[in-house]
Amino acid sequence: MVLFKPKCPNMNIGLPKEIPVMTLPGTVFFPHTLLPLHIFEPRYRRMLKEILKEDRIFAVAALDRKAAAQPDTNDPPCPVATAGLIRMCQTNTDGTSNLLLQGFTRIRIDSIIQESPYRIIRVRPLTSSAGAEPDRLAALRHELIRLAQMKTQMGGQVPEEVMQMLDHIDDPDAMSDLAAYTLCDDPAFKQTLLESVEIKNRLLLIIRQMKADLILLRLSRKLQGDLDDDQIADN
């Protein structure tokens, strides 16, 4: 499965002020990544039919579980989401569709302006900031790759395709988004990464999580008798 599509220098996608949104529990979508979706609900089938005639843009937001626990709420979205462009769409004979959505910018949801027949939100783009000099970001990028390689050596699940992409992406913004999308499992943590517009902070958070994952893997192998105490601390 293709998870990443590099930014094209000639691709200048304008973000409308109002766009449709799908609110999906447990799904955190990032810029610079590709999200396959199966469209089957009537409201989203109608949404898809209409946006394919226009700019092919809609957003995917995670469900705000804390807000959803309050009374009189209707699938509240998290305040930060990602806007995407439909890159491929196949309509099936039963009326459902399979599509591939390319994320192109973080967005802040300012308000919900329509609920029926499908949700439309008013948004503004969020632009990433470096937060550090290029040399520092490059060092963090290399550290993240090193930890991902260690995770694979320890038996962690990092697909070879992901490792190859991480190694070949020089842009720290795109690389950190791909790492967040593919290396992190917890939706709440991924939402924190999505809401982090500073690239340095995003990389540091992922690195900290990777180190925690390595400790758990080492302890697991220690319990199985594969490592000594010195190797557990060696990360």
N, C-alpha and C positions, 0 to 999 in steps of 0.2 A: 504494500500500500504506500502511495506517495504521501508523505507528511509535510513536505516543505516545497515551496515554490519561491525562488529568489525574486527580489524586487527587480522589475524591469525599468531601466532608465527612461524609457519612452512612455511608461505607464503613469499617467497623471489622473488619478481617480478623484473626482470631486465628491465630497460628502454632502448629501442633502441635509437640510436642517431637520427634516422629518422622515423617518424610515420605519418600515415594518420590523418586528422583532419576534423571534421565537424564544420563549422562556423554557429552558430545559433543565430539570433537576440533575445535578451532578455533572453537568457538562460545562467546562470552562474552555472557551475558544480563544486563541491568541492570534495576533497579527503574524504575518510571515508563515502561517501554517495552512494546511488544507484539511477541511472537515467534510467527510462523507455523510450525507443525510438521506434518510428514507422518509419521504413526505406522504403521509397517509390520512391524517386528520382532515376533515372537510374544510375547516377554517384555513389551514395551511395550504391545502390544495388550491383554494381560491386565491390566497395571497400569492402563491407561486405563479399562477396563471396571469395575474395582473402585473407582477413585477417583471416577468419575462418580456412583457410588451414595452417596458420602460427602461430603467437603468440597471436592472438585475442586481440591485443592492438590498440586502437586509442584514439585520444584526442577530447575533445569538448571545443571549444572556443566561447566566446561571440563576437558578431559583434562590432568592434570599430566604433561607430557611428560618432565620430569626424573625424576620417580618412575617413570614407565612404562619408562624405560630400564634400570631395575634388574631383576634376575632375580626370578621368582616374583611378579609383580604382575599384577593384573587390572583394567585400565582405571582406574587411580587418579584420583579427582577432585581438582581444585584445592581447597584448604582453604576458600576463600570462594566462595560461589555466590549465586544469587538464587532465592527462592521465588516461585512464580507461581500465579495463579488462572485456571482455564480459563474464558474468556469466551464461546467459541463452539466447537462441535464438530460435525463432520459425518462420519457413518460411511458408507463407500462399500460398494458391493455385493460387493467382493472381500474385505471384512473390514478393510481399512485405514481410517484416519481422517485428516481434516485438522482441525487445531484452532488456536485463537488463545489464547496464554498471556499474561496480564498480570502483569508483575513487580511485586511490592509490598514486598519487603524484602530487603536483603542478609542472608545467613546465614553463620555459621561452622559447618563440619562437624566435629563433635566425634568421631564414630565411625561406622563402617559396622556396622549391626546385623543386616543380612540381605542375602544375595546372590541367593538363588533363592526364588521364580521371577523376581523382579526386585529391584533394590537398594533398600534402605531405610536412611536415615541418621538419626542423632540430631543435632539442630541447635539453635542459639540465634541469635536475631536480632542484627544489628549496626545500631546507630542512628547516623545521620550527625550530626556536630557541625559548627558553623559555622566555627570557627577564626578568625573575624574579625568586625568590626562590619558591620551591614547595608550601610552606605555603601561599604565596601571590597568586599564581595561584589558589589554592584551595579556598581561600576566594573569589576571583573573580568569580569562578565557582558557589559557593553558592549564591552569590549576583545575578548572572544572573538567576538562578533557582527561587530565591525569586521574582524577577521582573516578570518573566514569569507566576508564580502562581498568582501574583497580577493582571496581564493582563487578565487572565481567569476569575478571580473574578469580574473584571470590565466589563466583557462582550466581551473582545477581543477574536479573533479567534486563539486559540492555541489548536490543536487537543490533546486529551488525550494520544494518542499513542506517540506523540512527547514529552509530559511532562514526560511520563514514561521512555523514552529512555534518555532524558537529565539527569534525576535523577539517572540513573543506569550507566552512562558512567563516569568512574573516570579519564580517560586520558583527560587532558585539551585541547590537540591538537584536538583530535577527537570530543570532546564535542563542542568546539568553531566552528568547521566546520559544524557540524550538526545544531547548533543554527543559524549560518549564512544562511544555506541552507533553513531552515524551518521557522525561525522567522522573517526574513527580506524580504521585498517585492521589494524594488527598485533595479532594475538590476545594476544601476551605483554604488550604495552603496555596493551591493554584490560583484561587481568587485573589489572595494577598499579593501574589506575584503579578497578576494582571493589573492590579491597582497600583503597583509600584512603577511610576513613570521614570524613575532614575535607574539607568542601566547598571551602574556600580552596585547599588543596593540590591537590585534584582539578582545579579551574579553572586553577591555575598550570601544572600538568603539560600540560593540553590546549593552553593558550596557547603554551607552549614548543614543543610539537609542531607547532602551526599555523605558528609563525614559521619552523621548520625546513622545513616543506613549502613555504612561500612562497619561501624562499631557493632551493630546488631548482627551483621553477617559474620564478623570475627568471633563474637560470643557464641553464635550458633555452631560455628566450626570448632570452637574450643570445647563446647559441650560434647561434640562428637569425637573429640580427641585428635583433631587435625592440626591444632595450633598450640604453641606455648604462650605464656603470659606476655613475653616481650613482643611477639608478633601481633597480639591483640591491640597494643598501644601504638603500633607503627603505622600511622597514617598522617 
